[in-house]
Amino acid sequence: MDTITDLFSAAQQWLFEAAIQPLLFAMGMGNLVEDAFDATMWLLVGVIQIVVLIAVIAPMQRWKPVEQVTDHRGIRLDMIYTVIHRLGIFRVALFFAIDPLWNAMFGSLHVMGLSSFQLDQLWPGVTDGPIASLLLYLLLFDLLGYLFHRAVHSYRWLWALHSVHHSQRQMTMWSDDRNHLLEDLLHDTMLVIASQLIGVAPGQFVAIVAISNLIESFSHANVRVSFGRIGEKLIVGPRFHRLHHAIGLGHESRGRRLGGHNFAVLFPIWDILFGTAHFGGNYEATGIRDQLPEEGGREYGQGFFAQQWLGLKRMVGRG
């Protein structure tokens, strides 16, 4: 872990000094140098993730695809969403706009004597190691992700936003980041508050986000791969998650147009414990029922701004 951390820190320092810092000074924004160094961390993590997507997951999609890709326009739009999120554009915007508010709030709490609960000290000698604490945080954040994911499938105003994600009829490794920005703001706010409350170090928080993102990209991939009867109960894979996106199956429950199955982000254990797991999917067609011509052919937007705007209209009941 120390070796990986040192290599990453060296790469961050090089990228900052070679590209980011000169650009800031050229634009007369030298006062943001310290904050920009932290933002460079997200940029580097995003670059690494995109390299993994292209070098590892993309060949798998060509090797054993679930379906032939025909909606190239939609895939290109998903790639734009990925660039916005993975290269840190969205998170850097939050970093400068929202983070000062959280820092001030938690700083005031610390002054009042209310310190963070150090979750990795829960079991001294076991959970305080770097690998054990990372796994512990992954489990906790995955539970929060599961609960948030169930919420956006349970309440109509949240589903109005989340349906942007499900409106992609041809899932690929790029589809994970196809989200409404307001939903992402709510989700990331939850993660930031949780990380502050339980004492997650900044480096660990970045690692949690990066690992989660890569697994989510793979679970959305257009690849016919199964982890087997045991493996699919240990980690979310393409078949398990594709059923969640399946029309009339994954995001509907007992005749209702809300609810569904397979909400876990990383570990199916939460679906198993809460009774929402559904195994044995057969790579069904994905999308939303009311997109079908026989169900009204609802329009969810063909471009980025159209999808964002229609999501807001649906949220206030005018979509």
N, C-alpha and C positions, 0 to 999 in steps of 0.2 A: 504493500500500500504506500509506503514511504517513497519507493522508487517511482511509482505511477504519479504520485503527488508532485514530486520534484520535476519530473518530465513535463507535466502539465503546466506547472508554474513557470518553467523556463520557456515553454512555447507561448504562454500568455504574455510574458515579459517581452519576448521578441516581437510578437504581433503588435503589441501596444507601441513599442519604440519604433518599429519599422513603418507602421501605417497609421495607427490611430492618433498618436501624439502629434506627429507632423501635420496631420489634417486639421486637428483642433487648433493648433497655433496659426495655421494658414487662414482659418476661418475666424480668428480673433476670439476663440472660445477657450483660452488657456485656463480660465477659472474653473473649468469642468474636468481638469486633468485627473484629479483623484477619483471622481465618480466614474469617469470614462474608463479608468483602469479596471474597476469592478465590472463595468458593462462589457469589457473585452472578454471577460471570462465566459459570458453567455454566448458571445459571438463565436469563440473558439469551440465551445461545446456543440454549438449548432453545426459548425463546419464538420466536426468529427462525425456527428450523427448523419449528415447528408452523405458523407463519404461512405459510411457503412451501408446506408440505403442503396446507393448506386453500385457498390462493389460486392455486396453480399445478398441483399434481398432481391434486387432487380434481376440478377441471373436466375434466382429461384422462380420468379414469376414467369420468365421466358421458358424455363425448363418444364414446369408442370402447372400451367395456369388452370384456374377453375373455368374461365370463360374467355372468349376472344374479345379483346378490347376494341370497341367501335366508337365510344364517346370520347374522342381525343380532346375535344374542347373542354369537356368536364374534367378530364385528367389534368390538362394544363392549368385549369383554375385551381385544382387541388394542390398543384405544385406551388402556385402563388401563395396559397394559405400556408404551406409548409415553410416557404422562405420567410414569410412574415413572422412565424412563430419560432422556427428552429434557429434562424440567424439572429434571434434576440430582438427583432424590431418591436414586437409587441411587449416583451418583458422589459426592454430598455425604456419604452414609453411609460410603463408602470413604475419602473425604477425611479424616474425623475418626477412623475406626477403623483404617485400614490405612496411610495415608500417613505418620503419625509413625514407623512401623516402617521404611518404605523410606528416609525422610529420615535416620533414625539410622544405618541400615546404610551408605548411600552417604556420609554425613558421616564415618563412621569410615574408609571407604576413602580419602576425600580427605585425611584427617589422616595416613594411612599413605603418602600420596604417589601414590596411584592415581587419577588424574584421568580424566574422561570423554574419549572420543575424539570430536573435533569433526568429524563427518561432512561438514558443509557447508564445511569448509576443505580437502576432498579435492582440489579443483581450483580454487585461488585465482583470482579474477577471473571465474569462471564459476558455480561452485556456491555462492559466498558471497553472491550476490544474493538478495533475498527471494523472488522468483518461482521461480528455479532451485532454491534450497534447499527450498522447499515441495514442488516436484515430486519432488525427490530423496527427501525424507522420505515422500511419498505412495507412491512406488514401493516403498521399503523396507518400510513398514508394511503395504502390500498383500501383499508377499511373505510377511511373517509371518502375515497374516490367512489367506492361501491355505494355508500349512502347518498352521496351527491348525485350519482348516476341514477339511482332509483328515484330520487326526488324529481329530476328533470323529466322522468317518464311517468310521474304520478300527478303532477299539477299542470293544468292546461297552459298557464302563462309561461312556465318554464319549458314545457314541451314545444311551445310556439318558437322558442329560441333554439332548442336542441334539434328540432326537426330539420334545421339547416344541415346538420351532420348526416342525418339519415336520408336526405333527399338525393344523395349520390347513388345512382342505380348501378354503377360499375365500380366496386370497391377495389382499390389498389393500395400499395404501401404509402401513397401520398394522401389517402383519405382521412387519416387520423386527425389532422389539423383543420379539417373543413368544419369550422365551428362559428357560431355567432360570437362576435367580440364581447358582447355584454355577458354571455354565458361564461366565456373565458375569464372575464374580469371577476365574476362571482366565484369561479372555481379557484383562481389563483389567490384571491383574497383569503379564501378558506385555508389554503395551504400555508400562506405566509403567517396568518394568525396562529395556526397549529404549530408551525415550526418555532415561532417565538415562545409559545407557551411551554413547549417541552424541551427547549434548549438545543435545537438542532444547529450545529455549526454551519456557517455559510458554504464551506466546501462540501459537507455532507448533503446539504440541501440541493446543491447543483448536481451531485452524483445521483440522488434520488430521482430528480426530474429527468436527467439524461437516460438512466436505466429504464424508467417508466415509459418515456417517449419511444425508445427503440422497441421495447416489447409491444407497445401499442401499434407501432408502425407494422410490425410483423403480423400481429393479429388481424390487421386490416388487409394484409397482402392478398393479391389475386393468385394464390398458390394452393394447390390441392395437397395439403400436408396434414397429417394427423399425428398426434403424440401417442396414440394408443390408449387403451382403456384406463391405464394407470396414469400415464403422463398427462392426459387431458384433465385429470383431477388435481394436478399439481400446479400447472401453469396455463394461462390462457393462450390458446393457439388460434390459427386461422379458422378452423372448422367450428370450434366452440363459439368464437365471437361472430362469425358469419351468420350463425343462427339468430343471434341478437339483432342483426340487421335484416333478417328475412321478412318479407312482406306477410303480414297477418300472423306471424309466429313470434318473432323476437321482441316486438314492442307492443304487444296486445295481450290481455289476460282475460280468460273466461268470457269472451264475447265483448269485452270492453276495448275501446280504442286506445286506452292508456295502460301502463303496466308492462309486463313482459318477463323475459328470462335473460340469464347470462349477463348480469350487469358488472361483474368483476373486471377490473382493469388488468391485474397481474395474476392473482391467485384465485382460482375457482372456489376455494374453501369458503369464501363468504357467501357465494350463491348456494353452496351445499348446506351451510349452517342455517341460512335464512329461507331455505326452501324455494329458491328461484332458479336453481340449476336445471338445465335441459341438455343432456348429452345425446350423441348419436345423430347430429344434424347431417344432412346430405347435400350441403352446398347449395341451398335453395336460392332463388332469385331475391335480390335485395332491393330495398327502397321503402316507400310509404304507400299504404293501400290507396289513399285518395289521389295518388299520382296516376293510377291506372285509368285508361279511358272509360272503362265501364263503371268506375267509381267517381267520375267527375273530372278527371284529368287536371287536378290542381297544379298550379304553377308555383314553383318555389324559387324561381330566379335562375337566369343563365349566367349572370356575371356576379362579381364580388359585391358591388354596391347594391345590386338588385336583391341579392340574397339577404344582405344585412337589413335593407329597408323593409322587405316583405316580412322578415322575422319580427321586426318591431311592430308592424301593422297587425300581425297575427296576435302578438302579445297583448295589445290593447283591444282586441276583438274586432278589428277592422280589416282583417286579411282574408 
